[in-house]
Amino acid sequence: MSGDDLQVTASRFGHGYVLSRGGSVPEAASDWATLDVGAAQLRTHPRTVVSTARTPLSGRAQVVLIGQPLDVDAGTSDGGRIAASVLAALRHGLDAAVERVAALSGRYTAVLRSGSRLHVIPDSHATQPVFWATRPAAATGAEVLAVASHAVLAADVVGAGLDEKALALHDGIREWRKNRTIFMPGLTTTHEGVLPVFANCLLDVDLDRPSAAHHRRFWPHERREKASVDDVVAEFTERFVELTRLAMSLGPSAISLTSGLDSRMTLVAASCLARADDFAFTYVRPQDLVSQEGVRSDLFGASRLAFAAGLRHRVIQWRLPDEDDPFLVAHRQSFPGLRSSLGAATAMFHDLPHDIVELQSILAETGTYFYRRTASGPDPRAIAALTFGPPTANRPEYVAEFERLVDYTQFTRDRLLGYNWHDLTYWEHRMVKWAARKFQEGDMSHRVALPFADRRLIALMLSVPPEDRLAKTLFSRFLARRPDLATL
């Protein structure tokens, strides 16, 4: 195997997995490490971390944590210890185990097995995606189940092809969202019959009858509004600093940094924990430095912040890969069928060390005030318009996808328990369908860690009055810990 081929093999589906019963083994996963999960088999990419625990003797109860969960309350990133705690909760029943998993932070996929029953639970924002598909029993075989980190891996197991109608819906959004963020709408994925598991939901499946698998909501709990930021700032500060510490314990750390408040939060939390080999980085497209003042402010502001924090600052060049670039080959194999902006991913792959843990702050927006409020909703037309603009609400094919989404995720006022549907639309749809893809692109070279990937932290942020979330008052209070970084 040539050096380029080895690079493709090492980077495609980075930190990925596929759990299957029956069907075909994806070619890319044929030599991955395997683990039996009841009658199913888990295959994991060489860089994927897996932690397990199971009951002795009978072994009918089993916990598998794929990825790197963090336990803030116990102060540990030890996957084996965390898996054992989930197993202990499972002995008290499924609800107790789900609650235990929901309290975890970090990027992971939890698989809880009781006999032939599996419950697959993504992390707080499904930042390590979960895709699933089933196939009816053939004349001589059983039903097939696939659960995977990438849609194409699940599709390969069940023999599904690209979903051309879904891809056309994705590309059609460009008509009215030129040069703006777009992603797969509603339940659509790149492959026929492959569905996502959304944040705050889980997949319930019986290995003896996968076709009866059920996607259901298990969170939120009742929202409790606080009178002011003062009521949460101490708990938020303690928890966020600990989250950052645990994320940095996973390896040499690199902070993705701009001059904005979100990444500045991570910088302040990390500044007292940084080691000699830790650094900050900013990627930039050179031509934008000339034409866009905001890009210059972000770059030079990030440089000043890193210097003040005592960190080295790397600038990496946004660029598209050449056609013969092994990274492009690996990317196309990992995400076939979907056009993507590869500039940032290419820069990170070629210009950053591959043993780092990238501290990324995108999820901070989940707890602030991204979507402006509208009078209607939550109904399919309102959610479609909020997500992709008013033209979407006038196109039946898009509204139909959001009807499926509402039903699939039980996205109704009574199930949101006091949380504003605009906030949960951003959390559960935009983060799952857009941001998670960016994190997976980073995973192709290194590992992305997310200090804001924590339900309790986001719930605290969403508990303060709307005007404070809009003004990011909680952030200002936290940044006051380092006035030199807050005012630069």
C-alpha positions in Angstrom: 0.0 0.0 0.0 1.4 3.4 -1.0 1.9 6.3 1.4 -1.1 8.1 -0.1 -3.3 5.0 0.3 -2.2 4.7 3.9 -3.0 8.3 4.5 -6.5 7.8 3.0 -7.1 4.7 5.2 -6.0 6.5 8.3 -8.0 9.6 7.9 -11.3 8.5 6.4 -14.1 8.0 9.0 -11.7 9.2 11.7 -12.9 8.3 15.2 -15.8 6.5 13.5 -17.7 3.3 14.2 -20.3 0.9 12.8 -22.5 -1.4 14.8 -24.4 -4.0 12.8 -26.3 -7.2 12.9 -26.3 -9.0 9.6 -25.8 -7.3 6.2 -22.5 -6.4 4.6 -19.3 -5.3 6.3 -18.3 -1.9 4.8 -15.0 -2.2 2.9 -13.5 0.6 4.9 -14.3 -1.2 8.2 -13.2 -4.7 7.2 -10.0 -4.6 9.3 -11.2 -2.4 12.2 -11.2 -3.8 15.7 -14.4 -5.6 16.6 -16.5 -6.1 19.8 -19.6 -8.2 20.3 -22.6 -6.3 21.6 -25.1 -9.1 22.1 -25.9 -10.5 18.7 -24.5 -7.3 17.0 -20.9 -6.5 16.2 -19.2 -3.2 16.8 -16.3 -2.2 14.5 -14.3 0.9 15.3 -11.7 3.0 13.5 -8.2 2.6 14.8 -8.3 6.0 16.6 -11.7 5.4 18.1 -11.7 5.1 21.9 -14.1 2.4 23.3 -14.9 1.8 27.0 -17.0 -1.1 28.2 -18.6 -2.6 31.2 -20.8 -5.7 31.6 -22.4 -7.7 34.3 -20.4 -10.8 35.3 -21.5 -14.3 34.6 -24.6 -13.8 32.5 -23.3 -10.7 30.7 -26.8 -9.8 29.6 -26.3 -6.2 30.7 -23.6 -4.3 28.8 -22.5 -0.7 28.4 -20.4 0.5 25.5 -19.1 4.0 25.3 -17.8 5.0 21.9 -15.7 8.1 22.0 -14.6 10.2 25.0 -17.3 11.0 27.6 -16.4 13.3 30.4 -18.0 13.1 33.9 -17.9 16.6 35.5 -19.5 15.5 38.7 -16.9 12.8 39.3 -14.1 14.9 37.8 -12.9 12.2 35.4 -12.3 11.5 31.7 -11.6 7.8 32.5 -13.9 5.9 30.1 -13.8 2.6 32.0 -14.8 4.3 35.2 -17.6 6.2 33.5 -18.9 3.0 31.8 -18.9 1.2 35.2 -21.0 4.0 36.7 -23.5 3.7 33.8 -23.7 -0.1 34.3 -24.4 0.4 38.0 -27.3 2.8 37.0 -28.6 0.2 34.5 -29.0 -2.3 37.3 -31.7 0.1 38.7 -33.5 0.2 35.4 -33.3 1.8 31.9 -34.6 5.2 33.0 -31.8 5.5 35.6 -29.2 4.5 33.1 -30.5 7.0 30.5 -30.4 9.7 33.2 -26.8 8.8 34.0 -25.8 9.0 30.3 -27.7 12.3 29.9 -25.6 13.8 32.7 -22.3 13.1 30.9 -20.4 15.6 28.8 -18.0 15.3 25.9 -18.3 13.5 22.6 -19.5 10.0 22.7 -22.1 7.5 21.7 -23.5 5.3 24.5 -24.9 1.8 23.8 -26.9 0.2 26.6 -27.7 -3.5 26.2 -30.2 -5.5 28.2 -30.5 -8.9 26.6 -31.4 -8.4 23.0 -32.5 -4.8 23.6 -30.3 -1.9 22.7 -30.6 1.8 23.5 -28.3 4.0 21.5 -27.8 7.5 23.0 -25.8 10.3 21.4 -24.0 13.0 23.4 -25.6 16.2 24.4 -25.6 17.7 20.9 -25.1 14.5 18.9 -21.6 15.9 17.9 -20.5 12.3 17.4 -23.3 11.5 15.0 -25.5 8.5 15.0 -27.1 7.3 11.8 -29.2 4.1 11.5 -30.9 2.0 9.0 -32.7 -1.4 8.8 -33.4 -3.9 6.0 -36.2 -6.4 5.9 -35.4 -10.1 6.3 -34.5 -11.8 3.1 -36.0 -15.2 2.3 -33.0 -17.0 3.9 -32.0 -14.5 6.6 -32.9 -12.2 9.4 -33.5 -8.5 9.5 -30.5 -6.3 9.2 -29.6 -3.4 11.5 -26.9 -0.7 11.1 -25.9 2.1 13.5 -22.9 4.2 12.5 -21.0 7.4 12.8 -21.3 8.2 9.1 -24.4 7.8 6.9 -22.5 5.9 4.2 -21.3 3.3 6.7 -24.9 2.5 7.7 -25.9 2.5 4.0 -23.1 0.1 3.1 -24.4 -2.4 5.7 -28.0 -2.4 4.4 -27.1 -1.9 0.7 -28.6 1.5 0.3 -27.6 4.0 -2.3 -27.4 7.8 -2.5 -30.8 9.6 -1.9 -30.9 11.8 -5.0 -34.2 13.5 -4.0 -32.8 14.4 -0.6 -29.6 15.7 -2.2 -31.7 17.8 -4.6 -33.5 19.3 -1.6 -30.2 20.2 0.0 -28.9 21.8 -3.2 -32.2 23.6 -3.9 -31.8 25.7 -0.7 -28.9 27.4 -2.3 -31.4 29.3 -4.5 -32.4 31.6 -1.7 -29.5 31.2 0.7 -26.6 32.1 -1.6 -23.3 32.2 0.4 -25.1 31.3 3.6 -25.0 28.2 5.7 -27.0 25.2 4.4 -27.3 21.6 5.5 -29.6 18.6 5.0 -33.1 19.6 6.0 -35.4 17.7 8.3 -34.8 14.0 8.5 -32.9 13.8 5.2 -29.5 12.3 4.9 -27.3 11.5 1.9 -28.5 7.9 1.7 -31.9 6.3 1.2 -33.5 4.9 4.3 -30.7 6.2 6.6 -31.9 8.3 9.5 -30.2 10.4 12.1 -30.6 10.2 15.9 -31.2 13.7 17.1 -29.8 15.4 20.2 -31.9 14.7 23.3 -33.4 11.6 21.7 -32.4 7.9 21.6 -32.8 4.9 19.4 -34.6 1.9 21.0 -34.1 -1.3 19.1 -34.6 -5.0 19.6 -31.8 -7.0 17.9 -34.3 -9.8 17.2 -36.6 -7.4 15.4 -34.7 -4.3 14.1 -37.6 -3.1 11.9 -39.5 -2.1 15.0 -36.8 0.3 16.1 -38.2 3.5 17.7 -36.7 7.0 17.9 -37.9 8.8 21.0 -37.3 11.9 23.0 -35.9 11.6 26.6 -35.0 15.3 27.4 -35.6 18.1 28.4 -36.7 18.1 31.9 -38.9 21.0 33.1 -37.2 24.4 32.5 -36.7 26.6 35.6 -36.1 30.2 34.8 -33.8 32.2 37.0 -34.4 35.8 38.0 -30.9 37.0 36.9 -27.4 35.9 35.9 -26.4 36.2 39.5 -28.3 33.0 40.2 -26.2 30.8 37.9 -22.8 32.5 37.4 -21.0 30.6 40.2 -22.3 27.2 39.1 -21.7 28.0 35.4 -18.1 29.1 36.1 -17.2 26.1 38.2 -18.7 23.7 35.6 -17.3 25.3 32.5 -13.7 25.4 34.0 -14.0 21.8 34.9 -15.3 20.9 31.5 -12.4 22.6 29.9 -9.9 20.9 32.2 -11.3 17.5 31.4 -11.3 18.2 27.7 -7.6 19.3 27.9 -6.8 16.1 29.8 -7.4 14.1 26.6 -4.1 15.3 25.1 -2.1 18.3 23.8 -4.6 21.0 23.2 -5.1 23.6 20.5 -7.7 26.3 20.9 -9.6 27.3 17.8 -9.5 31.0 18.3 -11.1 34.2 16.9 -11.6 37.5 18.6 -15.3 36.6 19.4 -16.7 35.9 22.8 -17.4 32.2 22.3 -13.8 31.1 21.7 -12.6 33.8 24.2 -14.6 31.9 26.8 -12.6 28.7 26.1 -9.3 30.7 26.1 -10.0 32.2 29.5 -10.9 28.8 31.0 -7.9 27.1 29.4 -5.4 29.9 30.1 -4.6 28.7 33.7 -4.3 25.1 32.6 -2.2 25.4 29.4 1.0 23.4 29.0 4.1 24.2 27.1 3.0 22.4 24.0 -0.5 23.8 23.9 -1.3 26.6 21.4 -4.1 28.6 19.7 -4.8 28.7 16.0 -6.9 30.7 13.5 -7.5 29.8 9.9 -7.9 32.5 7.4 -8.4 32.8 3.6 -5.7 35.2 2.4 -7.9 37.1 -0.1 -10.4 37.8 2.7 -7.7 39.7 4.7 -7.7 42.3 1.9 -11.5 42.6 1.4 -13.1 41.9 4.8 -12.5 44.0 7.9 -14.2 41.4 10.0 -11.6 38.8 9.0 -8.7 41.1 9.8 -10.2 41.8 13.2 -10.7 38.1 14.0 -7.1 37.3 13.0 -5.3 40.1 14.6 -7.6 40.0 17.6 -6.9 36.3 18.1 -3.2 36.9 17.9 -3.4 39.6 20.6 -5.5 37.3 22.8 -3.2 34.4 22.4 -0.1 36.5 23.2 -1.8 37.9 26.3 -2.7 34.4 27.5 0.9 33.3 27.0 0.0 30.9 24.1 1.7 30.4 20.8 -0.6 31.4 17.9 -0.6 29.6 14.6 -2.2 31.0 11.5 -3.3 28.4 9.0 -4.3 29.1 5.4 -7.8 28.2 4.2 -7.5 26.5 0.9 -9.2 23.9 -1.2 -7.4 20.6 -1.8 -5.9 19.5 -5.0 -7.7 16.8 -6.9 -4.9 14.3 -6.1 -4.8 15.2 -2.4 -5.2 12.1 -0.3 -7.3 14.2 2.1 -9.8 14.9 -0.6 -10.1 11.2 -1.5 -10.7 10.4 2.2 -13.2 13.2 2.5 -15.2 12.0 -0.5 -15.2 8.5 0.8 -16.4 9.7 4.3 -19.1 12.1 3.0 -20.1 11.0 -0.5 -22.8 12.9 -2.5 -22.7 16.2 -0.6 -20.9 19.2 -1.8 -19.0 20.9 1.0 -16.7 23.8 1.8 -13.4 22.0 2.4 -11.2 25.0 3.0 -11.0 24.9 6.8 -10.9 21.1 6.9 -8.0 21.0 4.4 -6.0 23.6 6.3 -6.4 21.8 9.6 -5.5 18.5 8.1 -2.3 19.7 6.5 -1.2 22.4 8.9 -2.0 21.1 12.4 -0.4 18.2 14.3 -2.5 15.0 14.2 -2.1 14.2 17.9 -3.8 17.3 19.3 -7.2 17.8 20.9 -8.9 20.8 19.3 -11.0 22.9 21.7 -13.8 24.2 19.6 -16.5 26.6 20.9 -19.3 26.6 18.3 -21.8 25.0 20.7 -21.7 28.1 22.9 -24.4 29.6 20.6 -26.8 26.9 21.8 -27.1 28.6 25.2 -27.3 32.2 24.0 -29.8 33.7 21.5 -29.1 32.7 17.9 -32.6 32.6 16.4 -34.7 35.7 16.7 -38.2 35.0 18.0 -41.2 34.6 15.7 -44.9 34.6 16.7 -45.9 31.2 15.4 -44.7 27.6 16.0 -43.6 25.1 16.7 -45.1 23.8 13.6 -43.5 22.4 10.4 -43.9 25.6 8.4 -42.5 27.8 11.1 -39.6 25.6 11.8 -38.8 25.4 8.1 -38.9 29.2 7.8 -36.8 29.7 10.9 -34.1 27.2 9.7 -33.8 28.2 6.0 -35.7 31.4 5.6 -39.3 32.3 4.6 -39.2 30.8 1.1 -38.9 27.3 2.6 -42.3 27.6 4.3 -43.9 28.1 0.8 -42.4 24.9 -0.7 -44.4 21.8 0.1 -41.5 19.4 -0.3 -39.6 21.2 2.5 -42.5 21.6 4.8 -43.1 17.8 4.4 -39.6 17.1 5.6 -40.2 19.2 8.7 -43.5 17.5 9.3 -41.5 14.3 9.5 -39.0 15.9 11.8 -41.7 17.1 14.3 -43.2 13.6 14.4 -39.9 11.8 14.6 -38.6 13.9 17.5 -41.9 14.6 19.2 -41.1 18.3 18.8 -44.3 19.7 20.5 -44.8 22.3 23.1 -45.9 19.8 25.7 -42.7 17.8 25.2 -40.4 20.8 25.3 -41.4 21.4 29.0 -41.0 25.2 29.0 -38.0 25.5 26.7 -38.4 27.9 23.8 -38.8 26.0 20.5 -36.5 28.5 18.7 -33.6 27.5 21.1 -34.2 23.8 20.8 -34.5 24.0 17.0 -31.0 25.5 16.9 -29.7 22.9 19.4 -31.4 19.8 18.0 -31.5 20.5 14.3 -28.8 23.0 13.2 -26.1 21.6 15.5 -26.9 18.0 14.5 -27.2 18.6 10.8 -24.5 21.2 10.3 -22.0 21.6 13.2 -21.5 17.9 13.7 -20.2 17.6 10.2 -17.6 20.2 10.9 -16.4 18.3 14.0 -16.2 15.1 12.0 -14.0 16.8 9.4 -11.6 17.8 12.2 -11.7 14.2 13.5 -10.2 13.1 10.2 -6.8 14.5 11.3 -7.0 15.0 15.1 -9.8 14.9 17.8 -12.2 17.7 18.3 -13.3 18.4 21.9 -16.1 20.7 22.9 -16.2 22.4 26.3 -19.8 23.5 25.8 -21.0 19.9 25.1 -22.9 19.5 28.4 -26.7 19.5 29.0 -26.4 21.0 32.5 -24.2 23.9 31.2 -26.6 24.7 28.4 -29.6 24.4 30.7 -28.0 26.9 33.0 -27.4 29.3 30.1 -31.0 28.9 28.9 -32.4 29.5 32.4 -31.4 33.2 32.5 -33.7 36.0 31.2 -33.8 36.4 27.4 -32.3 39.9 27.4 -29.3 38.6 29.3 -28.8 35.7 26.8 -29.0 38.2 23.9 -26.4 40.4 25.5 -24.3 37.4 26.6 -24.2 38.8 30.1 -23.1 35.5 31.6 -20.1 35.5 29.2 -19.2 39.0 30.3 -19.3 38.0 34.0 -17.1 34.9 33.3 -14.6 36.9 31.2 -14.2 39.3 34.1 -11.9 36.6 35.6 -9.3 37.8 33.1 -9.8 41.5 32.5 -6.8 41.6 30.2 -8.4 39.1 27.9 -11.9 40.5 28.2 -11.1 44.0 27.0 -8.6 43.3 24.2 
